[in-house]
C-alpha cells in the first residue's frame, strides 16, 4: 500500500468511528431523557396518596389503600 492509500483508509476509518460515536451520543441522550421521565413518574408516585401511579386517578383506590394501610405514610424528602 502506498502512503495515499493508507491515508484514505485511515480517513474512512476515522469517519466510521466518528459516525458511530455520534450515534452512541444520541442514544445516550435519549436514554438520559427516558431515565429522567421515569424518575419524575416515580417521584409523582411517591407523592400520590396511594403510592402507585394506577391509583392516582381512582378515588376508590385511594380509599381502599388508605383504610387497609396500618403504617403511616412517608413523605418524600425535598431536594
C-alpha positions as CSV (number, residue, x, y, z in Angstrom):
1,X,0.0,0.0,0.0
2,X,1.3,3.4,-0.8
3,X,1.0,6.3,1.6
4,X,-2.0,7.9,-0.1
5,X,-3.9,4.6,0.2
6,X,-3.1,4.3,3.8
7,X,-4.2,7.9,4.4
8,X,-7.6,7.2,2.7
9,X,-8.1,4.0,4.7
10,X,-7.4,5.9,7.9
11,X,-9.7,8.7,6.8
12,X,-12.5,6.3,6.2
13,X,-11.9,4.5,9.4
14,X,-12.0,7.9,11.3
15,X,-15.2,8.8,9.6
16,X,-16.8,5.5,10.5
17,X,-15.7,5.8,14.1
18,X,-16.9,9.4,14.3
19,X,-20.3,8.4,13.0
20,X,-20.5,5.5,15.4
21,X,-19.5,7.8,18.3
22,X,-22.2,10.3,17.3
23,X,-24.8,7.5,17.2
24,X,-23.8,6.4,20.7
25,X,-24.0,10.0,22.0
26,X,-27.5,10.3,20.5
27,X,-28.5,7.0,22.1
28,X,-27.0,8.1,25.5
29,X,-29.0,11.4,25.4
30,X,-32.2,9.5,24.5
31,X,-31.7,7.1,27.5
32,X,-31.0,10.0,29.8
33,X,-34.3,11.6,28.8
34,X,-36.1,8.3,29.4
35,X,-34.4,7.9,32.8
36,X,-35.4,11.5,33.7
37,X,-39.1,10.8,32.8
38,X,-39.1,7.6,34.7
39,X,-37.6,9.4,37.7
40,X,-40.3,12.1,37.5
41,X,-43.0,9.4,37.4
42,X,-41.5,7.6,40.4
43,X,-41.4,10.9,42.3
44,X,-45.1,11.6,41.4
45,X,-46.0,8.1,42.6
46,X,-44.3,8.7,45.9
47,X,-46.2,11.9,46.4
48,X,-49.5,10.3,45.5
49,X,-51.7,9.3,48.4
50,X,-51.7,5.6,47.5
51,X,-48.0,5.4,46.3
52,X,-48.9,3.9,42.9
53,X,-49.4,5.6,39.6
54,X,-52.5,3.5,38.8
55,X,-54.3,4.6,41.9
56,X,-53.7,8.3,41.3
57,X,-56.7,8.6,39.0
58,X,-59.0,6.5,41.2
59,X,-60.6,7.8,44.4
60,X,-61.8,4.3,45.1
61,X,-58.3,3.0,45.0
62,X,-57.2,5.8,47.4
63,X,-59.9,4.8,50.0
64,X,-59.1,1.1,49.7
65,X,-55.3,1.7,50.3
66,X,-55.8,4.3,53.0
67,X,-58.2,2.2,55.0
68,X,-56.1,-1.0,54.7
69,X,-52.8,0.6,55.5
70,X,-51.7,0.5,59.1
71,X,-48.3,2.1,58.5
72,X,-48.0,5.9,58.4
73,X,-47.5,7.4,55.0
74,X,-43.9,8.6,54.4
75,X,-43.4,11.9,52.7
76,X,-40.6,12.2,50.1
77,X,-37.6,14.2,51.1
78,X,-37.3,17.6,49.4
79,X,-34.2,18.4,47.5
